[in-house]
Amino acid sequence: MSKFLLLAIVFAAVWWLAKGFRRKGAAGEPTAAAPERMVNCEHCGVYLPQSEAVRDGERFFCNDEHRRLAG
């Protein structure tokens, strides 16, 4: 009976450890987002992500005021 109990404990420990390693491996390192293109303001020259820039044709600005001042 003690051999069966010992075998059950060992089996449970191995299963518990394997389950923990699978869960840790699945989460892993978070994947980094793709880098975003940086553009510079035509008025002041500051660099900013394209998604945050104000676009005027092919030119980019950091805000509407600089777009207006560039004419």
Contacts in CASP RR format, 6 or more apart in sequence:
PFRMAT RR
TARGET T0000
AUTHOR 0000-0000-0000
METHOD contacts of the structure
MODEL  1
MSKFLLLAIVFAAVWWLAKGFRRKGAAGEPTAAAPERMVNCEHCGVYLPQ
SEAVRDGERFFCNDEHRRLAG
36 49 0 8 1.000
36 50 0 8 1.000
36 51 0 8 1.000
37 49 0 8 1.000
37 50 0 8 1.000
38 47 0 8 1.000
38 48 0 8 1.000
38 49 0 8 1.000
38 50 0 8 1.000
39 47 0 8 1.000
39 48 0 8 1.000
39 49 0 8 1.000
39 50 0 8 1.000
39 53 0 8 1.000
39 60 0 8 1.000
40 46 0 8 1.000
40 47 0 8 1.000
40 48 0 8 1.000
40 60 0 8 1.000
41 47 0 8 1.000
41 48 0 8 1.000
41 53 0 8 1.000
41 60 0 8 1.000
41 61 0 8 1.000
41 62 0 8 1.000
41 66 0 8 1.000
42 59 0 8 1.000
42 60 0 8 1.000
42 61 0 8 1.000
42 66 0 8 1.000
42 70 0 8 1.000
43 61 0 8 1.000
43 62 0 8 1.000
43 66 0 8 1.000
43 67 0 8 1.000
43 69 0 8 1.000
43 70 0 8 1.000
44 62 0 8 1.000
44 66 0 8 1.000
45 62 0 8 1.000
46 62 0 8 1.000
48 60 0 8 1.000
48 62 0 8 1.000
50 60 0 8 1.000
53 60 0 8 1.000
53 61 0 8 1.000
53 62 0 8 1.000
54 60 0 8 1.000
54 61 0 8 1.000
54 62 0 8 1.000
54 63 0 8 1.000
54 64 0 8 1.000
54 66 0 8 1.000
54 67 0 8 1.000
55 61 0 8 1.000
56 67 0 8 1.000
56 70 0 8 1.000
59 67 0 8 1.000
59 70 0 8 1.000
61 67 0 8 1.000
61 70 0 8 1.000
END
